[in-house]
Structures are given as structure tokens and as C-alpha cells.
Amino acid sequence: MTAALELRGVTAGYDRRDPVLRDASLALAEGEAVGLLGPSGCGKSTLAKVAALLHRPYAGTVLIGGEEARGWRHRAPRAQRTAVGVVFQQPRLAADPRLSLAALVAEPLRATGRGAQAAARAEELAARVGLGPDLLARRPHEVSDGQLQRACVARALALRPRVLVCDEMTAMLDASTTAALVAVVEEYRADSGAALLAVGHDRVLLERWCDRTVDYATGLRAAPDVTPSRPAPADTPAG
Ligand SMILES: Nc1ncnc2c1ncn2[C@@H]1O[C@H](COP(=O)(O)OP(=O)(O)OP(=O)(O)O)[C@@H](O)[C@H]1O
């Protein structure tokens, strides 16, 4: 069966001589929720960025819906880039402080030529995550972390991704906002059949939320039937 998202033999990091991820493999079936657990600093966010096509690995392959990634960041083909939605731990780093929350949620729609539907769809998404019109009119510095993270989740769902990567999505949030955002993600997955990669160190949360959990230190090995990775061309810079 084709995996919704697959990393095959990925080596990645910030120094080619001392990579963070070494020959890491992980596959998510269509609709599957996988929790990736590991201690702080081990490389979970690096793996999440590679999976979301935001960080180019030194070696190995990322496949989205069975198709090999053909670029990274803005050079990724739009269909691949938009197939993966991502939510980061710190909404203030991920949100443009000049935009209203409404514009923030609508940003991916405008950026992909769906501007005509943007306002109505942003409102619908905002309602889904529990943000009313008064909050949508505010800018990031005028809302709480939890309210801003709700907007970031709505933004990640705007293009109906087939895979959602949540990198410590709830690490800064209280229990009730955590429960509300997990419920939003689960409702979206139930509607859409999307797969989820939830990254974090809260084992209790991820075991309750996900179909299975993978330990970063021991669980990123290739399945026996997975084709060995091919190294990326040596002369292409990482980043
Ligand atoms: N942009 C960067 N440049 C250089 N080194 C980095 C960069 N980002 C992360 N690192 C380093 O890579 C290693 C893995 O970091 P990463 O953020 O992937 O870990 P993590 O498991 O997500 O940690 P946490 O749970 O604390 O968020 C760390 O040693 C970190 O200092």
C-alpha cells in the first residue's frame, strides 16, 4: 500500500560532517496517526521539517503519497508543498506579526490563487478552531499564545493537506486548549482521511492521541521491505 508520507534513509542536519538525523526511515499509512517521541534536542523538529519539505536532507528520500519529493521549501512543487500541512511549537515565530488572524488563516489560500474564496473559507476554518470574528480582526500581539496557535492550526488546514505534521503543537498550551486543538485535528482527520505525524515528548498525550508511537532513538529504522536509500547528489547545498 502507498504510504501517505515516507522517509527513507534520511540523513539531515546543519553540518554535513555531523548530521542530526542518520539514515532515518519512517512511513505513515493513509489516515494513520503516528506520534514521534524523543527527548529535547534529539532531532524531532529536524525530522518534522524534512517531512514538511522545509529542510533538505543530505541523503535519502521523502515520498508524499508515494511520489518522491522534487524540491524543498519554495522550490517544492506546489502540489507536494500543499499536501503537507505543518503546525510548529511556537506560534509567534510562525506568524507574520503584521497580519490579522483572518489574513494569517487565509494566507495559504491567497498564495495559491484561491483569493476569491479566502475570506469565507478563513471564517469557516476559524469557527472550526473556536475563533470568533472579534479575535480574527486582531493581530498576533493582541491575542494569547493559545488563540494564536488556534489560528496557526486553521492555517495548516486551509489547503486540506493529506498529511498534517504537528511539531510540539501543544507544548506551550494549557490542558483545555490542548484538548480543544487535538479535537480539531482529529475532526479534520476523520473528515478528510489525512495522516498525522505528531512530534513531542509528552508520551501520555501522544499515546492517547495516536494510533502508534515511535521512539526517536530506536524506531526510525527501515521496514524490511523498504528499498535502500540512494545518496543525494554531493554538490547540492543543504538547507
Ligand atoms: N537551524 C539550526 N542550526 C544549527 N543547529 C540546529 C538548528 N536547529 C536545530 N539545531 C540543532 O540540531 C539538534 C536537533 O534539534 P531539533 O530542534 O531537531 O531537536 P528536537 O528534538 O526537536 O528538540 P526539542 O524537543 O527541544 O524541540 C540540536 O542539537 C539543535 O541544537
The ligand as an ORCA input file, in Angstrom:
! r2SCAN-3c Opt
* xyz 0 1
  N      18.993     25.893     12.466
  C      19.873     25.166     13.177
  N      21.201     25.331     13.003
  C      22.101     24.571     13.676
  N      21.757     23.607     14.567
  C      20.445     23.416     14.777
  C      19.440     24.165     14.101
  N      18.222     23.733     14.515
  C      18.461     22.754     15.406
  N      19.786     22.565     15.575
  C      20.440     21.553     16.443
  O      20.038     20.258     15.982
  C      19.808     19.379     17.092
  C      18.386     18.814     16.990
  O      17.462     19.888     17.136
  P      15.894     19.688     16.986
  O      15.267     21.032     17.107
  O      15.630     18.913     15.753
  O      15.584     18.776     18.267
  P      14.187     18.447     18.982
  O      14.231     17.004     19.309
  O      13.063     18.920     18.149
  O      14.265     19.329     20.293
  P      13.072     19.992     21.184
  O      12.244     18.857     21.709
  O      13.833     20.698     22.272
  O      12.314     20.918     20.292
  C      20.064     20.202     18.342
  O      21.359     19.907     18.799
  C      19.962     21.639     17.881
  O      20.784     22.490     18.635
*
